[in-house]
Amino acid sequence: MSQPYPPQQPYQQHLPHVQQHPSNAAHPARGTATAAVWFAVLGLFCFPIIPSIVAWVLADNATRAGYPGGRARAARVIAAIALLVDAAALVVYALRAVIPG
């Protein structure tokens, strides 16, 4: 007769050589910071001003909630760039409408 299989190890084992960084932990504001990055990218490439403002507000909320990761800062930088590009485009369109070409 055959022997029964030996007991198997569980799937999730703690690896001692992998250190957990605090920003990798499940933080309540991580989703907010991720949403801020998405809105910032949408504001930069797809839509004008409104998603950039939403990204700025979400990034501020994530920072106030104590999120230690860099996503909130990245969202603010991308949103600021998008707002500057949008403002420059509005100025160019306004000047083209006023000055006959």
Biopython code that builds the backbone (N, CA, C, O; Angstrom):
import numpy as np
from Bio.PDB.StructureBuilder import StructureBuilder

atoms = [
    (1, "MET", "N", (0.828, -1.180, 0.000)),
    (1, "MET", "CA", (0.000, 0.000, 0.000)),
    (1, "MET", "C", (0.874, 1.246, 0.000)),
    (1, "MET", "O", (2.014, 1.219, 0.464)),
    (2, "SER", "N", (0.332, 2.329, -0.522)),
    (2, "SER", "CA", (1.130, 3.553, -0.626)),
    (2, "SER", "C", (1.021, 4.391, 0.638)),
    (2, "SER", "O", (0.040, 4.315, 1.378)),
    (3, "GLN", "N", (2.035, 5.176, 0.858)),
    (3, "GLN", "CA", (2.079, 6.055, 2.026)),
    (3, "GLN", "C", (1.275, 7.330, 1.730)),
    (3, "GLN", "O", (1.234, 7.758, 0.576)),
    (4, "PRO", "N", (0.639, 7.947, 2.726)),
    (4, "PRO", "CA", (-0.063, 9.216, 2.486)),
    (4, "PRO", "C", (0.957, 10.341, 2.243)),
    (4, "PRO", "O", (2.099, 10.283, 2.698)),
    (5, "TYR", "N", (0.510, 11.340, 1.527)),
    (5, "TYR", "CA", (1.387, 12.472, 1.227)),
    (5, "TYR", "C", (1.755, 13.222, 2.506)),
    (5, "TYR", "O", (0.944, 13.311, 3.427)),
    (6, "PRO", "N", (2.966, 13.759, 2.568)),
    (6, "PRO", "CA", (3.329, 14.556, 3.753)),
    (6, "PRO", "C", (2.544, 15.868, 3.750)),
    (6, "PRO", "O", (2.100, 16.317, 2.693)),
    (7, "PRO", "N", (2.371, 16.483, 4.914)),
    (7, "PRO", "CA", (1.610, 17.740, 4.959)),
    (7, "PRO", "C", (2.327, 18.837, 4.167)),
    (7, "PRO", "O", (3.553, 18.947, 4.206)),
    (8, "GLN", "N", (1.557, 19.631, 3.462)),
    (8, "GLN", "CA", (2.128, 20.693, 2.638)),
    (8, "GLN", "C", (2.180, 21.999, 3.422)),
    (8, "GLN", "O", (1.429, 22.221, 4.372)),
    (9, "GLN", "N", (3.105, 22.856, 2.979)),
    (9, "GLN", "CA", (3.238, 24.178, 3.584)),
    (9, "GLN", "C", (2.118, 25.079, 3.068)),
    (9, "GLN", "O", (1.659, 24.906, 1.939)),
    (10, "PRO", "N", (1.678, 26.031, 3.877)),
    (10, "PRO", "CA", (0.654, 26.962, 3.391)),
    (10, "PRO", "C", (1.215, 27.844, 2.277)),
    (10, "PRO", "O", (2.428, 28.022, 2.167)),
    (11, "TYR", "N", (0.327, 28.390, 1.458)),
    (11, "TYR", "CA", (0.754, 29.196, 0.320)),
    (11, "TYR", "C", (1.451, 30.483, 0.746)),
    (11, "TYR", "O", (2.454, 30.868, 0.146)),
    (12, "GLN", "N", (0.947, 31.136, 1.747)),
    (12, "GLN", "CA", (1.509, 32.421, 2.148)),
    (12, "GLN", "C", (2.513, 32.202, 3.271)),
    (12, "GLN", "O", (2.151, 32.063, 4.439)),
    (13, "GLN", "N", (3.767, 32.177, 2.889)),
    (13, "GLN", "CA", (4.824, 32.035, 3.864)),
    (13, "GLN", "C", (5.512, 33.368, 4.042)),
    (13, "GLN", "O", (5.636, 34.148, 3.098)),
    (14, "HIS", "N", (5.954, 33.622, 5.248)),
    (14, "HIS", "CA", (6.698, 34.850, 5.500)),
    (14, "HIS", "C", (8.135, 34.647, 5.033)),
    (14, "HIS", "O", (8.817, 33.717, 5.463)),
    (15, "LEU", "N", (8.571, 35.518, 4.162)),
    (15, "LEU", "CA", (9.940, 35.447, 3.688)),
    (15, "LEU", "C", (10.802, 36.377, 4.531)),
    (15, "LEU", "O", (10.605, 37.591, 4.496)),
    (16, "PRO", "N", (11.746, 35.840, 5.281)),
    (16, "PRO", "CA", (12.522, 36.682, 6.183)),
    (16, "PRO", "C", (13.439, 37.667, 5.463)),
    (16, "PRO", "O", (13.819, 38.677, 6.055)),
    (17, "HIS", "N", (13.810, 37.410, 4.206)),
    (17, "HIS", "CA", (14.728, 38.300, 3.514)),
    (17, "HIS", "C", (14.012, 39.474, 2.849)),
    (17, "HIS", "O", (14.668, 40.392, 2.357)),
    (18, "VAL", "N", (12.667, 39.462, 2.824)),
    (18, "VAL", "CA", (11.912, 40.565, 2.230)),
    (18, "VAL", "C", (11.440, 41.477, 3.361)),
    (18, "VAL", "O", (10.680, 41.058, 4.234)),
    (19, "GLN", "N", (11.896, 42.717, 3.335)),
    (19, "GLN", "CA", (11.501, 43.658, 4.373)),
    (19, "GLN", "C", (10.283, 44.440, 3.896)),
    (19, "GLN", "O", (10.216, 44.858, 2.740)),
    (20, "GLN", "N", (9.344, 44.628, 4.775)),
    (20, "GLN", "CA", (8.145, 45.384, 4.458)),
    (20, "GLN", "C", (8.391, 46.857, 4.726)),
    (20, "GLN", "O", (8.702, 47.247, 5.852)),
    (21, "HIS", "N", (8.253, 47.662, 3.706)),
    (21, "HIS", "CA", (8.378, 49.110, 3.848)),
    (21, "HIS", "C", (7.038, 49.656, 4.333)),
    (21, "HIS", "O", (5.995, 49.131, 3.945)),
    (22, "PRO", "N", (7.034, 50.702, 5.176)),
    (22, "PRO", "CA", (5.764, 51.221, 5.686)),
    (22, "PRO", "C", (4.815, 51.682, 4.582)),
    (22, "PRO", "O", (3.598, 51.598, 4.753)),
    (23, "SER", "N", (5.339, 52.169, 3.450)),
    (23, "SER", "CA", (4.439, 52.630, 2.405)),
    (23, "SER", "C", (3.808, 51.472, 1.652)),
    (23, "SER", "O", (2.837, 51.679, 0.923)),
    (24, "ASN", "N", (4.334, 50.245, 1.804)),
    (24, "ASN", "CA", (3.745, 49.090, 1.149)),
    (24, "ASN", "C", (2.586, 48.504, 1.941)),
    (24, "ASN", "O", (1.830, 47.683, 1.422)),
    (25, "ALA", "N", (2.442, 48.913, 3.169)),
    (25, "ALA", "CA", (1.366, 48.392, 3.994)),
    (25, "ALA", "C", (0.031, 48.918, 3.488)),
    (25, "ALA", "O", (-0.026, 49.921, 2.776)),
    (26, "ALA", "N", (-1.019, 48.243, 3.859)),
    (26, "ALA", "CA", (-2.354, 48.662, 3.438)),
    (26, "ALA", "C", (-2.776, 49.873, 4.268)),
    (26, "ALA", "O", (-3.236, 49.727, 5.400)),
    (27, "HIS", "N", (-2.620, 51.043, 3.712)),
    (27, "HIS", "CA", (-2.977, 52.295, 4.374)),
    (27, "HIS", "C", (-4.362, 52.707, 3.898)),
    (27, "HIS", "O", (-4.675, 52.536, 2.720)),
    (28, "PRO", "N", (-5.200, 53.247, 4.782)),
    (28, "PRO", "CA", (-6.558, 53.628, 4.361)),
    (28, "PRO", "C", (-6.581, 54.660, 3.239)),
    (28, "PRO", "O", (-7.529, 54.678, 2.453)),
    (29, "ALA", "N", (-5.581, 55.510, 3.140)),
    (29, "ALA", "CA", (-5.583, 56.564, 2.121)),
    (29, "ALA", "C", (-4.851, 56.158, 0.849)),
    (29, "ALA", "O", (-4.671, 56.982, -0.048)),
    (30, "ARG", "N", (-4.430, 54.908, 0.757)),
    (30, "ARG", "CA", (-3.703, 54.472, -0.439)),
    (30, "ARG", "C", (-4.594, 54.537, -1.672)),
    (30, "ARG", "O", (-4.136, 54.953, -2.736)),
    (31, "GLY", "N", (-5.844, 54.138, -1.555)),
    (31, "GLY", "CA", (-6.778, 54.208, -2.675)),
    (31, "GLY", "C", (-7.036, 55.633, -3.109)),
    (31, "GLY", "O", (-7.181, 55.912, -4.299)),
    (32, "THR", "N", (-7.095, 56.541, -2.139)),
    (32, "THR", "CA", (-7.294, 57.953, -2.465)),
    (32, "THR", "C", (-6.104, 58.497, -3.237)),
    (32, "THR", "O", (-6.277, 59.243, -4.201)),
    (33, "ALA", "N", (-4.904, 58.132, -2.823)),
    (33, "ALA", "CA", (-3.708, 58.593, -3.524)),
    (33, "ALA", "C", (-3.635, 58.002, -4.930)),
    (33, "ALA", "O", (-3.226, 58.686, -5.868)),
    (34, "THR", "N", (-4.025, 56.748, -5.082)),
    (34, "THR", "CA", (-4.036, 56.129, -6.399)),
    (34, "THR", "C", (-5.058, 56.802, -7.307)),
    (34, "THR", "O", (-4.780, 57.055, -8.479)),
    (35, "ALA", "N", (-6.235, 57.089, -6.770)),
    (35, "ALA", "CA", (-7.248, 57.796, -7.556)),
    (35, "ALA", "C", (-6.760, 59.186, -7.950)),
    (35, "ALA", "O", (-7.059, 59.663, -9.045)),
    (36, "ALA", "N", (-6.017, 59.829, -7.071)),
    (36, "ALA", "CA", (-5.474, 61.151, -7.388)),
    (36, "ALA", "C", (-4.516, 61.079, -8.571)),
    (36, "ALA", "O", (-4.524, 61.956, -9.435)),
    (37, "VAL", "N", (-3.690, 60.035, -8.612)),
    (37, "VAL", "CA", (-2.768, 59.877, -9.742)),
    (37, "VAL", "C", (-3.544, 59.647, -11.036)),
    (37, "VAL", "O", (-3.206, 60.224, -12.070)),
    (38, "TRP", "N", (-4.575, 58.814, -10.989)),
    (38, "TRP", "CA", (-5.381, 58.566, -12.186)),
    (38, "TRP", "C", (-6.040, 59.843, -12.687)),
    (38, "TRP", "O", (-6.008, 60.131, -13.884)),
    (39, "PHE", "N", (-6.630, 60.601, -11.788)),
    (39, "PHE", "CA", (-7.261, 61.855, -12.193)),
    (39, "PHE", "C", (-6.240, 62.844, -12.740)),
    (39, "PHE", "O", (-6.531, 63.580, -13.683)),
    (40, "ALA", "N", (-5.058, 62.865, -12.158)),
    (40, "ALA", "CA", (-4.019, 63.773, -12.646)),
    (40, "ALA", "C", (-3.601, 63.409, -14.066)),
    (40, "ALA", "O", (-3.420, 64.288, -14.909)),
    (41, "VAL", "N", (-3.448, 62.124, -14.328)),
    (41, "VAL", "CA", (-3.080, 61.685, -15.672)),
    (41, "VAL", "C", (-4.209, 61.984, -16.657)),
    (41, "VAL", "O", (-3.947, 62.420, -17.778)),
    (42, "LEU", "N", (-5.456, 61.756, -16.254)),
    (42, "LEU", "CA", (-6.590, 62.112, -17.108)),
    (42, "LEU", "C", (-6.602, 63.610, -17.400)),
    (42, "LEU", "O", (-6.874, 64.027, -18.526)),
    (43, "GLY", "N", (-6.310, 64.406, -16.391)),
    (43, "GLY", "CA", (-6.263, 65.845, -16.588)),
    (43, "GLY", "C", (-5.135, 66.278, -17.500)),
    (43, "GLY", "O", (-5.239, 67.294, -18.187)),
    (44, "LEU", "N", (-4.062, 65.515, -17.509)),
    (44, "LEU", "CA", (-2.921, 65.879, -18.348)),
    (44, "LEU", "C", (-3.129, 65.467, -19.802)),
    (44, "LEU", "O", (-2.792, 66.229, -20.709)),
    (45, "PHE", "N", (-3.673, 64.284, -20.039)),
    (45, "PHE", "CA", (-3.728, 63.753, -21.396)),
    (45, "PHE", "C", (-5.105, 63.762, -22.053)),
    (45, "PHE", "O", (-5.198, 63.880, -23.274)),
    (46, "CYS", "N", (-6.167, 63.640, -21.276)),
    (46, "CYS", "CA", (-7.475, 63.429, -21.902)),
    (46, "CYS", "C", (-8.411, 64.625, -21.790)),
    (46, "CYS", "O", (-8.944, 65.091, -22.797)),
    (47, "PHE", "N", (-8.608, 65.109, -20.617)),
    (47, "PHE", "CA", (-9.615, 66.127, -20.369)),
    (47, "PHE", "C", (-8.943, 67.390, -19.841)),
    (47, "PHE", "O", (-7.809, 67.336, -19.365)),
    (48, "PRO", "N", (-9.622, 68.506, -19.921)),
    (48, "PRO", "CA", (-9.019, 69.727, -19.383)),
    (48, "PRO", "C", (-9.116, 69.826, -17.872)),
    (48, "PRO", "O", (-8.976, 68.810, -17.192)),
    (49, "ILE", "N", (-9.338, 70.947, -17.347)),
    (49, "ILE", "CA", (-9.060, 71.396, -15.986)),
    (49, "ILE", "C", (-9.686, 70.557, -14.856)),
    (49, "ILE", "O", (-9.025, 70.331, -13.842)),
    (50, "ILE", "N", (-10.904, 70.103, -14.995)),
    (50, "ILE", "CA", (-11.636, 69.515, -13.858)),
    (50, "ILE", "C", (-10.939, 68.295, -13.246)),
    (50, "ILE", "O", (-10.807, 68.255, -12.023)),
    (51, "PRO", "N", (-10.483, 67.294, -14.018)),
    (51, "PRO", "CA", (-9.797, 66.163, -13.364)),
    (51, "PRO", "C", (-8.520, 66.572, -12.633)),
    (51, "PRO", "O", (-8.154, 65.948, -11.637)),
    (52, "SER", "N", (-7.848, 67.598, -13.108)),
    (52, "SER", "CA", (-6.638, 68.054, -12.425)),
    (52, "SER", "C", (-6.966, 68.642, -11.062)),
    (52, "SER", "O", (-6.239, 68.427, -10.092)),
    (53, "ILE", "N", (-8.052, 69.377, -10.994)),
    (53, "ILE", "CA", (-8.471, 69.938, -9.704)),
    (53, "ILE", "C", (-8.901, 68.822, -8.761)),
    (53, "ILE", "O", (-8.574, 68.847, -7.574)),
    (54, "VAL", "N", (-9.638, 67.839, -9.289)),
    (54, "VAL", "CA", (-10.051, 66.690, -8.463)),
    (54, "VAL", "C", (-8.817, 65.945, -7.952)),
    (54, "VAL", "O", (-8.777, 65.524, -6.796)),
    (55, "ALA", "N", (-7.816, 65.786, -8.814)),
    (55, "ALA", "CA", (-6.578, 65.105, -8.397)),
    (55, "ALA", "C", (-5.884, 65.873, -7.284)),
    (55, "ALA", "O", (-5.391, 65.277, -6.326)),
    (56, "TRP", "N", (-5.844, 67.192, -7.408)),
    (56, "TRP", "CA", (-5.198, 68.012, -6.381)),
    (56, "TRP", "C", (-5.908, 67.835, -5.038)),
    (56, "TRP", "O", (-5.256, 67.698, -4.003)),
    (57, "VAL", "N", (-7.246, 67.839, -5.055)),
    (57, "VAL", "CA", (-8.020, 67.695, -3.807)),
    (57, "VAL", "C", (-7.825, 66.303, -3.216)),
    (57, "VAL", "O", (-7.644, 66.169, -2.006)),
    (58, "LEU", "N", (-7.858, 65.268, -4.049)),
    (58, "LEU", "CA", (-7.657, 63.912, -3.543)),
    (58, "LEU", "C", (-6.251, 63.719, -2.977)),
    (58, "LEU", "O", (-6.077, 63.049, -1.959)),
    (59, "ALA", "N", (-5.257, 64.298, -3.631)),
    (59, "ALA", "CA", (-3.885, 64.203, -3.122)),
    (59, "ALA", "C", (-3.762, 64.912, -1.777)),
    (59, "ALA", "O", (-3.066, 64.435, -0.881)),
    (60, "ASP", "N", (-4.433, 66.043, -1.639)),
    (60, "ASP", "CA", (-4.415, 66.755, -0.359)),
    (60, "ASP", "C", (-5.096, 65.928, 0.724)),
    (60, "ASP", "O", (-4.619, 65.880, 1.858)),
    (61, "ASN", "N", (-6.213, 65.272, 0.382)),
    (61, "ASN", "CA", (-6.900, 64.415, 1.359)),
    (61, "ASN", "C", (-6.022, 63.235, 1.781)),
    (61, "ASN", "O", (-5.991, 62.876, 2.957)),
    (62, "ALA", "N", (-5.315, 62.638, 0.832)),
    (62, "ALA", "CA", (-4.437, 61.509, 1.170)),
    (62, "ALA", "C", (-3.289, 61.961, 2.059)),
    (62, "ALA", "O", (-2.902, 61.248, 2.984)),
    (63, "THR", "N", (-2.741, 63.147, 1.784)),
    (63, "THR", "CA", (-1.650, 63.662, 2.610)),
    (63, "THR", "C", (-2.138, 63.969, 4.017)),
    (63, "THR", "O", (-1.454, 63.668, 4.996)),
    (64, "ARG", "N", (-3.312, 64.563, 4.118)),
    (64, "ARG", "CA", (-3.863, 64.865, 5.455)),
    (64, "ARG", "C", (-4.211, 63.613, 6.236)),
    (64, "ARG", "O", (-4.194, 63.616, 7.467)),
    (65, "ALA", "N", (-4.531, 62.527, 5.512)),
    (65, "ALA", "CA", (-4.832, 61.260, 6.194)),
    (65, "ALA", "C", (-3.566, 60.549, 6.642)),
    (65, "ALA", "O", (-3.639, 59.521, 7.315)),
    (66, "GLY", "N", (-2.403, 61.085, 6.279)),
    (66, "GLY", "CA", (-1.143, 60.513, 6.745)),
    (66, "GLY", "C", (-0.561, 59.458, 5.841)),
    (66, "GLY", "O", (0.244, 58.642, 6.291)),
    (67, "TYR", "N", (-0.946, 59.448, 4.564)),
    (67, "TYR", "CA", (-0.383, 58.452, 3.647)),
    (67, "TYR", "C", (1.102, 58.738, 3.440)),
    (67, "TYR", "O", (1.459, 59.840, 3.024)),
    (68, "PRO", "N", (1.986, 57.757, 3.727)),
    (68, "PRO", "CA", (3.423, 58.015, 3.658)),
    (68, "PRO", "C", (4.026, 57.853, 2.265)),
    (68, "PRO", "O", (5.182, 58.220, 2.054)),
    (69, "GLY", "N", (3.271, 57.312, 1.313)),
    (69, "GLY", "CA", (3.829, 57.043, -0.013)),
    (69, "GLY", "C", (3.966, 58.290, -0.864)),
    (69, "GLY", "O", (3.493, 59.366, -0.499)),
    (70, "GLY", "N", (4.617, 58.129, -1.999)),
    (70, "GLY", "CA", (4.865, 59.248, -2.891)),
    (70, "GLY", "C", (3.779, 59.462, -3.929)),
    (70, "GLY", "O", (3.904, 60.352, -4.771)),
    (71, "ARG", "N", (2.716, 58.669, -3.891)),
    (71, "ARG", "CA", (1.667, 58.818, -4.890)),
    (71, "ARG", "C", (0.961, 60.161, -4.777)),
    (71, "ARG", "O", (0.633, 60.774, -5.793)),
    (72, "ALA", "N", (0.726, 60.619, -3.575)),
    (72, "ALA", "CA", (0.046, 61.909, -3.405)),
    (72, "ALA", "C", (0.915, 63.041, -3.956)),
    (72, "ALA", "O", (0.406, 63.949, -4.613)),
    (73, "ARG", "N", (2.193, 62.991, -3.697)),
    (73, "ARG", "CA", (3.099, 64.018, -4.224)),
    (73, "ARG", "C", (3.162, 63.945, -5.745)),
    (73, "ARG", "O", (3.160, 64.980, -6.413)),
    (74, "ALA", "N", (3.218, 62.740, -6.298)),
    (74, "ALA", "CA", (3.246, 62.579, -7.754)),
    (74, "ALA", "C", (1.965, 63.113, -8.379)),
    (74, "ALA", "O", (2.003, 63.748, -9.433)),
    (75, "ALA", "N", (0.835, 62.858, -7.736)),
    (75, "ALA", "CA", (-0.439, 63.358, -8.257)),
    (75, "ALA", "C", (-0.458, 64.880, -8.248)),
    (75, "ALA", "O", (-0.957, 65.500, -9.188)),
    (76, "ARG", "N", (0.079, 65.484, -7.196)),
    (76, "ARG", "CA", (0.123, 66.953, -7.147)),
    (76, "ARG", "C", (1.005, 67.520, -8.252)),
    (76, "ARG", "O", (0.645, 68.513, -8.884)),
    (77, "VAL", "N", (2.152, 66.901, -8.487)),
    (77, "VAL", "CA", (3.067, 67.395, -9.522)),
    (77, "VAL", "C", (2.421, 67.274, -10.900)),
    (77, "VAL", "O", (2.453, 68.219, -11.687)),
    (78, "ILE", "N", (1.832, 66.106, -11.193)),
    (78, "ILE", "CA", (1.194, 65.914, -12.496)),
    (78, "ILE", "C", (0.013, 66.866, -12.656)),
    (78, "ILE", "O", (-0.180, 67.438, -13.728)),
    (79, "ALA", "N", (-0.782, 67.039, -11.592)),
    (79, "ALA", "CA", (-1.924, 67.949, -11.670)),
    (79, "ALA", "C", (-1.472, 69.387, -11.867)),
    (79, "ALA", "O", (-2.109, 70.135, -12.610)),
    (80, "ALA", "N", (-0.386, 69.788, -11.218)),
    (80, "ALA", "CA", (0.123, 71.148, -11.398)),
    (80, "ALA", "C", (0.595, 71.367, -12.833)),
    (80, "ALA", "O", (0.333, 72.414, -13.424)),
    (81, "ILE", "N", (1.290, 70.378, -13.389)),
    (81, "ILE", "CA", (1.730, 70.484, -14.784)),
    (81, "ILE", "C", (0.525, 70.576, -15.711)),
    (81, "ILE", "O", (0.505, 71.391, -16.634)),
    (82, "ALA", "N", (-0.479, 69.740, -15.465)),
    (82, "ALA", "CA", (-1.681, 69.762, -16.307)),
    (82, "ALA", "C", (-2.396, 71.102, -16.213)),
    (82, "ALA", "O", (-2.862, 71.627, -17.225)),
    (83, "LEU", "N", (-2.487, 71.662, -15.011)),
    (83, "LEU", "CA", (-3.141, 72.959, -14.857)),
    (83, "LEU", "C", (-2.364, 74.073, -15.548)),
    (83, "LEU", "O", (-2.961, 74.974, -16.136)),
    (84, "LEU", "N", (-1.045, 74.016, -15.482)),
    (84, "LEU", "CA", (-0.233, 75.017, -16.178)),
    (84, "LEU", "C", (-0.386, 74.910, -17.692)),
    (84, "LEU", "O", (-0.494, 75.924, -18.381)),
    (85, "VAL", "N", (-0.394, 73.693, -18.206)),
    (85, "VAL", "CA", (-0.577, 73.492, -19.646)),
    (85, "VAL", "C", (-1.973, 73.967, -20.075)),
    (85, "VAL", "O", (-2.121, 74.613, -21.112)),
    (86, "ASP", "N", (-2.985, 73.645, -19.276)),
    (86, "ASP", "CA", (-4.346, 74.082, -19.596)),
    (86, "ASP", "C", (-4.471, 75.596, -19.545)),
    (86, "ASP", "O", (-5.119, 76.192, -20.405)),
    (87, "ALA", "N", (-3.860, 76.227, -18.548)),
    (87, "ALA", "CA", (-3.912, 77.694, -18.451)),
    (87, "ALA", "C", (-3.206, 78.333, -19.636)),
    (87, "ALA", "O", (-3.692, 79.325, -20.180)),
    (88, "ALA", "N", (-2.065, 77.780, -20.049)),
    (88, "ALA", "CA", (-1.350, 78.321, -21.212)),
    (88, "ALA", "C", (-2.193, 78.161, -22.476)),
    (88, "ALA", "O", (-2.230, 79.061, -23.316)),
    (89, "ALA", "N", (-2.860, 77.034, -22.611)),
    (89, "ALA", "CA", (-3.719, 76.823, -23.778)),
    (89, "ALA", "C", (-4.883, 77.813, -23.789)),
    (89, "ALA", "O", (-5.251, 78.327, -24.845)),
    (90, "LEU", "N", (-5.458, 78.081, -22.624)),
    (90, "LEU", "CA", (-6.554, 79.059, -22.562)),
    (90, "LEU", "C", (-6.070, 80.454, -22.941)),
    (90, "LEU", "O", (-6.782, 81.189, -23.626)),
    (91, "VAL", "N", (-4.879, 80.825, -22.510)),
    (91, "VAL", "CA", (-4.328, 82.134, -22.857)),
    (91, "VAL", "C", (-4.095, 82.221, -24.365)),
    (91, "VAL", "O", (-4.402, 83.239, -24.985)),
    (92, "VAL", "N", (-3.556, 81.163, -24.948)),
    (92, "VAL", "CA", (-3.317, 81.163, -26.393)),
    (92, "VAL", "C", (-4.636, 81.267, -27.153)),
    (92, "VAL", "O", (-4.734, 82.034, -28.112)),
    (93, "TYR", "N", (-5.632, 80.522, -26.748)),
    (93, "TYR", "CA", (-6.929, 80.600, -27.429)),
    (93, "TYR", "C", (-7.557, 81.975, -27.267)),
    (93, "TYR", "O", (-8.148, 82.501, -28.211)),
    (94, "ALA", "N", (-7.437, 82.559, -26.089)),
    (94, "ALA", "CA", (-7.995, 83.896, -25.865)),
    (94, "ALA", "C", (-7.270, 84.931, -26.718)),
    (94, "ALA", "O", (-7.910, 85.813, -27.292)),
    (95, "LEU", "N", (-5.955, 84.837, -26.809)),
    (95, "LEU", "CA", (-5.199, 85.778, -27.638)),
    (95, "LEU", "C", (-5.516, 85.608, -29.129)),
    (95, "LEU", "O", (-5.571, 86.593, -29.866)),
    (96, "ARG", "N", (-5.720, 84.388, -29.565)),
    (96, "ARG", "CA", (-6.068, 84.158, -30.960)),
    (96, "ARG", "C", (-7.452, 84.695, -31.294)),
    (96, "ARG", "O", (-7.714, 85.104, -32.425)),
    (97, "ALA", "N", (-8.337, 84.690, -30.296)),
    (97, "ALA", "CA", (-9.674, 85.234, -30.536)),
    (97, "ALA", "C", (-9.663, 86.748, -30.563)),
    (97, "ALA", "O", (-10.437, 87.355, -31.303)),
    (98, "VAL", "N", (-8.802, 87.374, -29.772)),
    (98, "VAL", "CA", (-8.745, 88.840, -29.671)),
    (98, "VAL", "C", (-7.919, 89.443, -30.798)),
    (98, "VAL", "O", (-8.331, 90.424, -31.416)),
    (99, "ILE", "N", (-6.770, 88.868, -31.064)),
    (99, "ILE", "CA", (-5.870, 89.419, -32.078)),
    (99, "ILE", "C", (-6.200, 88.770, -33.423)),
    (99, "ILE", "O", (-6.146, 87.547, -33.549)),
    (100, "PRO", "N", (-6.538, 89.574, -34.420)),
    (100, "PRO", "CA", (-6.846, 88.977, -35.725)),
    (100, "PRO", "C", (-5.575, 88.449, -36.361)),
    (100, "PRO", "O", (-4.520, 89.079, -36.283)),
    (101, "GLY", "N", (-5.678, 87.331, -36.966)),
    (101, "GLY", "CA", (-4.483, 86.714, -37.485)),
    (101, "GLY", "C", (-4.448, 86.648, -38.936)),
    (101, "GLY", "O", (-3.481, 86.144, -39.508)),
]
sb = StructureBuilder()
sb.init_structure("model")
sb.init_model(0)
sb.init_chain("A")
sb.init_seg("    ")
for serial, (resi, resn, name, xyz) in enumerate(atoms, 1):
    if name == "N":
        sb.init_residue(resn, " ", resi, " ")
    sb.init_atom(name, np.array(xyz, "f"), 0.0, 1.0, " ", f" {name:<3s}", serial, name[0])
structure = sb.get_structure()
